[in-house]
Every structure is written in structure tokens, then in C-alpha cells.
């Protein structure tokens, strides 16, 4: 006869701890309409950047979602592109192009830019972690995080002060940014990422050491505050799927036509 499994007090405490983490994680999820909005923002932004020759790559949780899950991570609630600091003015010059689709570009001092729906609800005004830089946004949003070349360190780093203060260890190698990118699936979309599976995994290993074993969340994006206790729980097989865009109509002011954009690029 097999010995019955004995659950110790330590086991019970750990199970309760992770159950609480799961409850917290559930609260961070976007609702279905917000998921559709986020995918639509990302699609338009990627398409307009391609059309106007603005280089970007998916980063952070968006790259993690593309590699590990195939799309938007179930509990993720924003999207992230890296762009050059020197391209921010070019991006802001596309405001009227974004407005055609009911989107707007928001200046985020200390970090870069965000793209969101004009009619999305505003988040409460807040301060960045430096305690002085004010920040306001709408929900949900795509972060356009500014990077720059660091000649001393011979790598690309976060270009703006608050971002660098919070994540001084974040960087891209020269080859990450300057070698040809590769389009990879993110849900139903194809987005630019670091070229080569090995290089993308190296990025994840560098910035998410436990990305294939643990779920980790540091920030409440709705309030722009870091959690006092970071959300951490073991990755399960159910976590490996992604949240797809629904089959509901576009959330944009007018439908976005990827085919039209591709034709315009080819004509030019």
C-alpha cells in the first residue's frame, strides 16, 4: 500500500501564498473589450511604423508573450515596443495618421510615448518613481519605450531618466538592434522582433531569468505603482496559451487595412 501524501504546515502556507498570488494576478487582466483595443492599437502602430520607415521591436512582456505564449499573455495588460529616442519626433508627427483610426499619441516624460484610443477612459494622474515627473494616460495603452546607443557601454540602453532609473540593467546588444529584425506571430499579428530564436531567448534569459518557470509581475500599470509585494507564482500548462482578439468588429474609428498599407509600401 502506498503511503498517503502528507501535507505539512509549510506546504499549506506555500499553497495559500500562491493561491493569493493567483487571485491578485486575476485582477490585473484586461477585459475582453480591452484586449481587442490593445491588439488594434498594436496593429495600427506596427503598420504605420512600417509605412513610414520607423524601426521598432517588441520588447518586455510583449516579446515574452510572443515567444512563450504566441500572443498576449493572459494576465498582461499593456504592450511594449522599443523605439529610438531620435525617432520620437517622427512618431509624434504621425498624430493625424493615428487620429484617422481614433488613436492618439501621449507624451510620457521620463519614458517615451504611449498610443491609446482617444475615447478610452483616463487613468488617474500620478507621479513617476522620481517623485516629481507627472504622468497621465488612458487605458489600455501601447508603450513606446525610448532607447539610445551608449558609446561607453557599447549597447543600447533606456534613453530617458525615469526609465533608466527604474531599469538600469535593461539593454539590447548592438546586434539585437542593428541586425535585421524578424517578424514573429503575436496572436493574429506579425510584429518585428530581435532576429533569430537564439537571440530572442538570450534576451528573455537576460531580463526574465525564470520566464519558462515562473509568472512575475512587478507593476500595477493602472496606477503606475510598483507592487510592494511582487506577484510571483509557478507557471502552469494553462498559462501557456494566449488571449486572442475576439471576432467582434474593430474598436477603431475606421477598419485598418494591412493589405492597403503593404500595397502603398510596395508602390513607394
Residue pairs with C-beta under 8 A, 6 or more apart in sequence:
7 15
18 233
18 234
21 231
21 232
21 233
22 233
24 231
25 75
25 215
25 217
25 231
25 233
26 75
28 75
28 77
28 217
28 220
28 231
29 74
29 75
29 77
30 38
30 76
30 77
30 140
30 243
32 246
33 251
34 77
34 139
34 140
35 72
35 243
35 245
35 246
36 245
36 246
36 248
36 251
37 117
37 120
37 140
37 251
38 72
38 78
38 79
38 140
38 142
39 72
39 187
39 188
39 189
39 245
40 101
40 245
40 250
40 251
40 252
40 256
41 79
41 103
41 115
41 116
41 117
41 140
41 141
41 142
42 62
42 79
42 142
42 186
42 189
42 191
43 189
43 256
43 258
44 98
44 101
44 103
44 115
44 252
44 256
45 56
45 81
45 98
45 103
45 115
45 142
45 144
46 56
46 189
46 191
46 192
47 256
47 258
47 261
48 54
48 94
48 97
48 98
48 261
49 55
49 56
49 91
50 261
50 265
51 261
51 264
51 265
52 90
52 94
52 97
54 83
54 87
54 90
54 91
55 83
55 84
55 87
55 181
55 192
56 81
56 82
56 83
56 144
56 192
57 63
57 81
57 82
57 176
57 177
57 181
57 192
57 193
57 194
58 66
58 79
58 80
58 81
58 82
58 186
58 191
58 192
58 193
59 80
59 81
59 82
59 145
60 80
60 145
60 207
61 73
61 76
61 78
61 79
61 80
62 76
62 79
62 80
62 81
62 186
62 191
63 80
63 193
63 194
63 200
63 203
63 204
64 73
64 204
64 208
64 211
65 71
65 72
65 73
65 76
65 186
65 242
66 184
66 185
66 186
66 191
66 193
67 184
67 200
67 201
67 204
68 204
68 211
68 212
68 240
69 239
69 240
69 241
69 242
70 185
70 186
70 187
70 241
70 242
71 185
71 186
71 187
71 188
71 242
71 243
71 244
72 79
72 186
72 187
72 242
72 243
72 244
73 239
73 242
73 243
74 239
74 241
74 242
74 243
75 215
75 217
77 140
77 221
77 222
78 140
78 141
78 142
78 143
78 221
79 141
79 142
79 143
80 142
80 143
80 145
81 142
81 143
81 144
81 145
82 145
82 147
82 156
82 172
82 177
83 91
83 112
83 113
83 144
83 145
83 146
83 147
84 146
84 147
84 148
85 112
85 146
85 147
85 148
85 159
85 160
86 148
88 112
88 113
88 144
88 146
91 105
91 113
91 144
92 105
92 107
92 113
94 105
95 104
95 105
98 104
98 105
98 115
99 118
100 253
100 254
101 252
101 253
101 254
101 256
102 117
102 118
102 119
102 251
102 252
102 253
102 254
103 115
103 116
103 117
103 118
103 252
104 115
104 116
104 117
104 118
104 138
105 113
105 114
105 115
106 113
106 114
106 115
106 116
106 136
106 137
106 138
106 141
107 113
108 114
108 135
108 137
108 143
109 128
109 133
109 134
109 135
109 160
109 162
110 128
110 130
110 133
110 135
110 160
110 161
110 162
110 163
111 128
111 143
111 145
111 146
111 160
111 162
111 163
112 143
112 144
112 145
112 146
112 159
112 160
112 163
113 143
113 144
113 146
114 137
114 141
114 142
114 143
114 144
115 141
115 142
115 144
116 137
116 138
116 139
116 140
116 141
116 142
117 138
117 251
120 138
120 139
120 140
120 141
121 138
121 139
122 136
122 137
122 138
122 139
123 136
123 137
123 138
123 139
123 222
123 223
123 224
124 223
125 134
125 135
125 136
126 134
126 135
126 136
126 223
126 224
126 225
127 133
127 134
127 135
127 224
128 134
128 135
128 162
128 224
129 162
129 165
129 166
129 226
130 161
130 162
130 165
133 162
135 224
137 224
139 222
145 158
145 163
146 158
146 159
146 160
146 163
147 156
147 157
147 158
147 159
147 172
147 177
148 156
148 157
148 159
149 155
149 156
150 156
150 157
150 171
153 171
154 174
155 171
155 172
155 173
155 174
156 171
156 172
156 173
156 174
156 176
156 177
157 164
157 170
157 171
158 164
158 167
158 168
158 170
163 170
169 207
170 207
172 194
172 203
175 199
176 194
176 199
176 203
179 195
180 195
181 192
181 193
181 194
181 195
182 192
182 193
182 194
182 195
182 196
183 190
183 191
183 192
183 193
184 190
184 191
184 193
184 200
187 242
187 243
187 244
187 245
188 244
188 245
193 200
194 200
194 203
204 211
205 211
208 216
210 216
212 235
213 234
213 235
214 232
214 233
214 234
214 235
215 231
215 232
215 233
215 234
215 235
215 239
216 230
216 231
216 232
217 227
217 230
217 231
217 232
218 226
218 227
218 230
218 231
219 225
219 226
219 227
220 226
220 227
250 256
